[in-house]
Amino acid sequence: MTATTPTADVAVIIVSFNTRDDTVACVDSVLAHREDLDVQVVVVDNGSVDGSPEALRRAHPEIDVIEAGENLGFARAVNLGVHHAHAEYVLLLNPDAVMLPESLPRMIAFARSHPQYRVFGGRTLREDRTLEPSSCWGAPTLWSLTMFATMLSTVFKHSPIFDPESLGRWPRDTVREVPIVTGCLMLVARTDFLALGGMDEEIFLYGEDAEFSARAAAHGMSLVVVPEATIIHTVGGSTASGGSKGSMVLAGKVTYLDKVWTPRRAAIGKFLLLTGVAARALLEKSLRRPHRPWSTVWQRRNDWRAGYPHAEAALFGRQIATSHS
């Protein structure tokens, strides 16, 4: 990726995968609420078979639709989209999100008026307008993983002590620095995105935004939540659920530890993750639950415990792809 002279205020990068109607609605909301901003919309379609590219071009012929021809995963698709961007900022936005009025202009205005921050998140809500807290997280620590291993993070959910990665019960309604901004709504100057090397393309799905956040922080870039930037977000609209999704998430967590932590600390962290999964699988079995997602995650531990790139082939049946940046 190379820098280009910006001709737009913000390029909204949307990665779609068989989310035709959601993606069209997402683009509708961005364009309807851009106000005076010059907005470029770039949709990278990861080999959808539901007619997404055609529907997007019919609904919005002015946007850029890039057909990858295959499922590149999130990081590679984002980097491909940013490569085609020509804006001051890039905004990563999930296809199952709807941008609320005034959110995008206020987010850009905040970024321009607060240069001490470099990566910006927002506030995500469910369809019923209750808080959906996944717009940001606390960073994993040995303490937080110990709480996961002992199941105290589940028993005392949202506790700032026993479930610190949840950031407690903070409703994301105040400006606050955070360790991790998630990729469902992430704004960054394109020059900063390029300076950091973009998203790590070795991470196929889940964890790439956490690793990017850690890398940004390591380069002295502060991350912040802008509560006036609000979206309605249907979590996981284009991915599997239950044990399959759990295995994908764990693969991302393992890869994060390998890339961000020291080898010895990462080994301890991975042991704690395995312990936590085993404890939950055992509980499901003892309670004779008909639906046992954690048991599936435990059974597939050899697919995710090594992280990426191994997990890309094991969980997604894909050979390691070459860079598309």
VENNOR-V515098 format. One record per residue. N is the residue number from 1. RES is the residue in one letter. SS is DSSP state (~ for helix, > for strand, _ for the rest). PHI is phi in whole degrees, 0 to 359 (* if undefined). NEAR is the number of other C-alpha atoms within 8 Angstrom. Layout:
BEGIN
n=N res=RES ss=SS phi=PHI near=NEAR
n=N res=RES ss=SS phi=PHI near=NEAR
END
This chain:
BEGIN
n=1 res=M ss=_ phi=* near=7
n=2 res=T ss=_ phi=234 near=5
n=3 res=A ss=_ phi=285 near=7
n=4 res=T ss=_ phi=231 near=5
n=5 res=T ss=_ phi=291 near=6
n=6 res=P ss=_ phi=292 near=8
n=7 res=T ss=_ phi=242 near=7
n=8 res=A ss=> phi=227 near=12
n=9 res=D ss=> phi=287 near=12
n=10 res=V ss=> phi=211 near=13
n=11 res=A ss=> phi=255 near=17
n=12 res=V ss=> phi=269 near=12
n=13 res=I ss=> phi=259 near=15
n=14 res=I ss=> phi=239 near=14
n=15 res=V ss=> phi=256 near=14
n=16 res=S ss=> phi=246 near=16
n=17 res=F ss=_ phi=208 near=11
n=18 res=N ss=_ phi=57 near=11
n=19 res=T ss=_ phi=233 near=14
n=20 res=R ss=~ phi=309 near=14
n=21 res=D ss=~ phi=294 near=7
n=22 res=D ss=~ phi=298 near=10
n=23 res=T ss=~ phi=293 near=13
n=24 res=V ss=~ phi=298 near=11
n=25 res=A ss=~ phi=295 near=9
n=26 res=C ss=~ phi=298 near=13
n=27 res=V ss=~ phi=297 near=9
n=28 res=D ss=~ phi=308 near=8
n=29 res=S ss=~ phi=292 near=11
n=30 res=V ss=~ phi=296 near=11
n=31 res=L ss=~ phi=289 near=8
n=32 res=A ss=~ phi=287 near=7
n=33 res=H ss=_ phi=242 near=12
n=34 res=R ss=_ phi=277 near=12
n=35 res=E ss=_ phi=54 near=7
n=36 res=D ss=_ phi=269 near=5
n=37 res=L ss=_ phi=287 near=9
n=38 res=D ss=_ phi=271 near=8
n=39 res=V ss=> phi=246 near=11
n=40 res=Q ss=> phi=258 near=14
n=41 res=V ss=> phi=251 near=11
n=42 res=V ss=> phi=239 near=15
n=43 res=V ss=> phi=254 near=13
n=44 res=V ss=> phi=258 near=16
n=45 res=D ss=> phi=265 near=15
n=46 res=N ss=_ phi=270 near=15
n=47 res=G ss=_ phi=74 near=11
n=48 res=S ss=_ phi=298 near=13
n=49 res=V ss=_ phi=243 near=6
n=50 res=D ss=_ phi=253 near=7
n=51 res=G ss=_ phi=79 near=9
n=52 res=S ss=~ phi=302 near=15
n=53 res=P ss=~ phi=301 near=11
n=54 res=E ss=~ phi=295 near=7
n=55 res=A ss=~ phi=296 near=10
n=56 res=L ss=~ phi=294 near=13
n=57 res=R ss=~ phi=292 near=11
n=58 res=R ss=~ phi=293 near=7
n=59 res=A ss=~ phi=286 near=7
n=60 res=H ss=_ phi=218 near=7
n=61 res=P ss=_ phi=295 near=8
n=62 res=E ss=_ phi=277 near=5
n=63 res=I ss=_ phi=270 near=10
n=64 res=D ss=> phi=265 near=9
n=65 res=V ss=> phi=246 near=11
n=66 res=I ss=> phi=252 near=9
n=67 res=E ss=> phi=266 near=9
n=68 res=A ss=_ phi=288 near=11
n=69 res=G ss=_ phi=85 near=7
n=70 res=E ss=_ phi=199 near=7
n=71 res=N ss=_ phi=276 near=8
n=72 res=L ss=_ phi=280 near=11
n=73 res=G ss=_ phi=84 near=9
n=74 res=F ss=~ phi=283 near=10
n=75 res=A ss=~ phi=299 near=14
n=76 res=R ss=~ phi=295 near=15
n=77 res=A ss=~ phi=293 near=14
n=78 res=V ss=~ phi=300 near=14
n=79 res=N ss=~ phi=300 near=13
n=80 res=L ss=~ phi=296 near=11
n=81 res=G ss=~ phi=296 near=14
n=82 res=V ss=~ phi=296 near=12
n=83 res=H ss=~ phi=302 near=9
n=84 res=H ss=_ phi=267 near=7
n=85 res=A ss=_ phi=277 near=10
n=86 res=H ss=_ phi=222 near=11
n=87 res=A ss=> phi=225 near=14
n=88 res=E ss=> phi=294 near=13
n=89 res=Y ss=> phi=240 near=11
n=90 res=V ss=> phi=241 near=15
n=91 res=L ss=> phi=240 near=12
n=92 res=L ss=> phi=276 near=13
n=93 res=L ss=> phi=220 near=13
n=94 res=N ss=_ phi=292 near=12
n=95 res=P ss=_ phi=290 near=12
n=96 res=D ss=_ phi=264 near=14
n=97 res=A ss=> phi=242 near=13
n=98 res=V ss=> phi=236 near=11
n=99 res=M ss=> phi=283 near=13
n=100 res=L ss=_ phi=275 near=11
n=101 res=P ss=_ phi=306 near=6
n=102 res=E ss=_ phi=71 near=10
n=103 res=S ss=~ phi=295 near=13
n=104 res=L ss=~ phi=294 near=12
n=105 res=P ss=~ phi=300 near=11
n=106 res=R ss=~ phi=291 near=10
n=107 res=M ss=~ phi=295 near=12
n=108 res=I ss=~ phi=295 near=8
n=109 res=A ss=~ phi=297 near=8
n=110 res=F ss=~ phi=297 near=9
n=111 res=A ss=~ phi=300 near=11
n=112 res=R ss=~ phi=288 near=7
n=113 res=S ss=~ phi=267 near=6
n=114 res=H ss=_ phi=228 near=7
n=115 res=P ss=_ phi=293 near=7
n=116 res=Q ss=_ phi=290 near=5
n=117 res=Y ss=> phi=255 near=11
n=118 res=R ss=> phi=232 near=13
n=119 res=V ss=> phi=235 near=15
n=120 res=F ss=> phi=237 near=15
n=121 res=G ss=> phi=245 near=16
n=122 res=G ss=> phi=215 near=15
n=123 res=R ss=> phi=241 near=17
n=124 res=T ss=> phi=249 near=13
n=125 res=L ss=> phi=237 near=14
n=126 res=R ss=_ phi=282 near=11
n=127 res=E ss=_ phi=298 near=8
n=128 res=D ss=_ phi=274 near=5
n=129 res=R ss=_ phi=72 near=7
n=130 res=T ss=_ phi=275 near=7
n=131 res=L ss=> phi=296 near=9
n=132 res=E ss=_ phi=245 near=10
n=133 res=P ss=_ phi=282 near=11
n=134 res=S ss=_ phi=279 near=7
n=135 res=S ss=_ phi=288 near=14
n=136 res=C ss=> phi=202 near=12
n=137 res=W ss=> phi=215 near=13
n=138 res=G ss=_ phi=279 near=11
n=139 res=A ss=_ phi=283 near=8
n=140 res=P ss=_ phi=299 near=7
n=141 res=T ss=_ phi=224 near=6
n=142 res=L ss=~ phi=300 near=9
n=143 res=W ss=~ phi=294 near=6
n=144 res=S ss=~ phi=296 near=13
n=145 res=L ss=~ phi=287 near=12
n=146 res=T ss=~ phi=295 near=9
n=147 res=M ss=~ phi=295 near=12
n=148 res=F ss=~ phi=293 near=13
n=149 res=A ss=~ phi=298 near=14
n=150 res=T ss=_ phi=270 near=10
n=151 res=M ss=_ phi=69 near=11
n=152 res=L ss=~ phi=292 near=12
n=153 res=S ss=~ phi=292 near=14
n=154 res=T ss=~ phi=273 near=8
n=155 res=V ss=~ phi=296 near=6
n=156 res=F ss=_ phi=246 near=9
n=157 res=K ss=_ phi=302 near=9
n=158 res=H ss=_ phi=71 near=12
n=159 res=S ss=_ phi=286 near=13
n=160 res=P ss=_ phi=296 near=11
n=161 res=I ss=_ phi=269 near=5
n=162 res=F ss=_ phi=267 near=12
n=163 res=D ss=_ phi=224 near=17
n=164 res=P ss=~ phi=295 near=12
n=165 res=E ss=~ phi=293 near=11
n=166 res=S ss=~ phi=283 near=12
n=167 res=L ss=_ phi=63 near=12
n=168 res=G ss=_ phi=66 near=10
n=169 res=R ss=_ phi=260 near=8
n=170 res=W ss=_ phi=303 near=6
n=171 res=P ss=_ phi=278 near=7
n=172 res=R ss=_ phi=60 near=10
n=173 res=D ss=_ phi=251 near=8
n=174 res=T ss=_ phi=227 near=8
n=175 res=V ss=_ phi=293 near=9
n=176 res=R ss=> phi=205 near=7
n=177 res=E ss=> phi=288 near=8
n=178 res=V ss=_ phi=223 near=11
n=179 res=P ss=_ phi=284 near=12
n=180 res=I ss=> phi=228 near=13
n=181 res=V ss=> phi=255 near=19
n=182 res=T ss=_ phi=274 near=13
n=183 res=G ss=_ phi=284 near=10
n=184 res=C ss=_ phi=290 near=9
n=185 res=L ss=> phi=202 near=13
n=186 res=M ss=> phi=223 near=14
n=187 res=L ss=> phi=249 near=11
n=188 res=V ss=> phi=207 near=12
n=189 res=A ss=> phi=300 near=11
n=190 res=R ss=~ phi=299 near=12
n=191 res=T ss=~ phi=296 near=8
n=192 res=D ss=~ phi=292 near=9
n=193 res=F ss=~ phi=302 near=10
n=194 res=L ss=~ phi=291 near=11
n=195 res=A ss=~ phi=298 near=7
n=196 res=L ss=_ phi=277 near=8
n=197 res=G ss=_ phi=88 near=7
n=198 res=G ss=_ phi=73 near=9
n=199 res=M ss=_ phi=286 near=11
n=200 res=D ss=_ phi=287 near=11
n=201 res=E ss=_ phi=286 near=8
n=202 res=E ss=_ phi=287 near=6
n=203 res=I ss=_ phi=269 near=13
n=204 res=F ss=_ phi=286 near=14
n=205 res=L ss=_ phi=199 near=11
n=206 res=Y ss=_ phi=73 near=11
n=207 res=G ss=_ phi=99 near=12
n=208 res=E ss=~ phi=292 near=15
n=209 res=D ss=~ phi=288 near=12
n=210 res=A ss=~ phi=294 near=12
n=211 res=E ss=~ phi=294 near=12
n=212 res=F ss=~ phi=297 near=11
n=213 res=S ss=~ phi=298 near=13
n=214 res=A ss=~ phi=296 near=11
n=215 res=R ss=~ phi=292 near=9
n=216 res=A ss=~ phi=298 near=12
n=217 res=A ss=~ phi=298 near=11
n=218 res=A ss=~ phi=295 near=7
n=219 res=H ss=_ phi=265 near=6
n=220 res=G ss=_ phi=80 near=6
n=221 res=M ss=_ phi=265 near=10
n=222 res=S ss=> phi=280 near=11
n=223 res=L ss=> phi=249 near=16
n=224 res=V ss=> phi=215 near=14
n=225 res=V ss=> phi=263 near=16
n=226 res=V ss=> phi=251 near=14
n=227 res=P ss=> phi=295 near=11
n=228 res=E ss=> phi=287 near=10
n=229 res=A ss=> phi=268 near=14
n=230 res=T ss=> phi=232 near=12
n=231 res=I ss=> phi=229 near=13
n=232 res=I ss=> phi=267 near=13
n=233 res=H ss=> phi=230 near=13
n=234 res=T ss=_ phi=267 near=9
n=235 res=V ss=_ phi=293 near=5
n=236 res=G ss=_ phi=72 near=8
n=237 res=G ss=_ phi=297 near=8
n=238 res=S ss=_ phi=240 near=9
n=239 res=T ss=_ phi=233 near=6
n=240 res=A ss=_ phi=290 near=7
n=241 res=S ss=_ phi=239 near=8
n=242 res=G ss=~ phi=67 near=7
n=243 res=G ss=~ phi=296 near=12
n=244 res=S ss=~ phi=296 near=11
n=245 res=K ss=~ phi=295 near=10
n=246 res=G ss=~ phi=302 near=12
n=247 res=S ss=~ phi=294 near=14
n=248 res=M ss=~ phi=295 near=13
n=249 res=V ss=~ phi=297 near=11
n=250 res=L ss=~ phi=295 near=11
n=251 res=A ss=~ phi=300 near=15
n=252 res=G ss=~ phi=294 near=15
n=253 res=K ss=~ phi=296 near=11
n=254 res=V ss=~ phi=299 near=13
n=255 res=T ss=~ phi=295 near=13
n=256 res=Y ss=~ phi=303 near=13
n=257 res=L ss=~ phi=299 near=11
n=258 res=D ss=~ phi=296 near=10
n=259 res=K ss=~ phi=273 near=7
n=260 res=V ss=~ phi=256 near=8
n=261 res=W ss=_ phi=264 near=9
n=262 res=T ss=_ phi=291 near=7
n=263 res=P ss=~ phi=304 near=7
n=264 res=R ss=~ phi=294 near=6
n=265 res=R ss=~ phi=294 near=9
n=266 res=A ss=~ phi=296 near=11
n=267 res=A ss=~ phi=298 near=8
n=268 res=I ss=~ phi=295 near=9
n=269 res=G ss=~ phi=299 near=11
n=270 res=K ss=~ phi=292 near=11
n=271 res=F ss=~ phi=298 near=8
n=272 res=L ss=~ phi=293 near=12
n=273 res=L ss=~ phi=297 near=11
n=274 res=L ss=~ phi=299 near=12
n=275 res=T ss=~ phi=297 near=10
n=276 res=G ss=~ phi=296 near=12
n=277 res=V ss=~ phi=294 near=13
n=278 res=A ss=~ phi=299 near=11
n=279 res=A ss=~ phi=298 near=11
n=280 res=R ss=~ phi=289 near=11
n=281 res=A ss=~ phi=295 near=14
n=282 res=L ss=~ phi=295 near=9
n=283 res=L ss=~ phi=296 near=8
n=284 res=E ss=~ phi=301 near=12
n=285 res=K ss=~ phi=293 near=10
n=286 res=S ss=~ phi=294 near=7
n=287 res=L ss=_ phi=272 near=6
n=288 res=R ss=_ phi=55 near=6
n=289 res=R ss=_ phi=287 near=8
n=290 res=P ss=_ phi=291 near=4
n=291 res=H ss=_ phi=251 near=4
n=292 res=R ss=_ phi=233 near=11
n=293 res=P ss=~ phi=297 near=11
n=294 res=W ss=~ phi=291 near=13
n=295 res=S ss=~ phi=294 near=15
n=296 res=T ss=~ phi=295 near=11
n=297 res=V ss=~ phi=298 near=13
n=298 res=W ss=~ phi=295 near=11
n=299 res=Q ss=~ phi=297 near=7
n=300 res=R ss=_ phi=260 near=9
n=301 res=R ss=~ phi=300 near=10
n=302 res=N ss=~ phi=289 near=7
n=303 res=D ss=~ phi=278 near=12
n=304 res=W ss=~ phi=246 near=17
n=305 res=R ss=_ phi=292 near=11
n=306 res=A ss=_ phi=271 near=11
n=307 res=G ss=_ phi=71 near=14
n=308 res=Y ss=_ phi=273 near=13
n=309 res=P ss=_ phi=273 near=10
n=310 res=H ss=~ phi=307 near=10
n=311 res=A ss=~ phi=295 near=14
n=312 res=E ss=~ phi=297 near=13
n=313 res=A ss=~ phi=285 near=11
n=314 res=A ss=~ phi=290 near=10
n=315 res=L ss=~ phi=265 near=10
n=316 res=F ss=~ phi=245 near=7
n=317 res=G ss=_ phi=66 near=7
n=318 res=R ss=_ phi=246 near=8
n=319 res=Q ss=_ phi=283 near=6
n=320 res=I ss=_ phi=297 near=7
n=321 res=A ss=_ phi=276 near=6
n=322 res=T ss=_ phi=276 near=4
n=323 res=S ss=_ phi=296 near=6
n=324 res=H ss=_ phi=247 near=7
n=325 res=S ss=_ phi=272 near=7
END
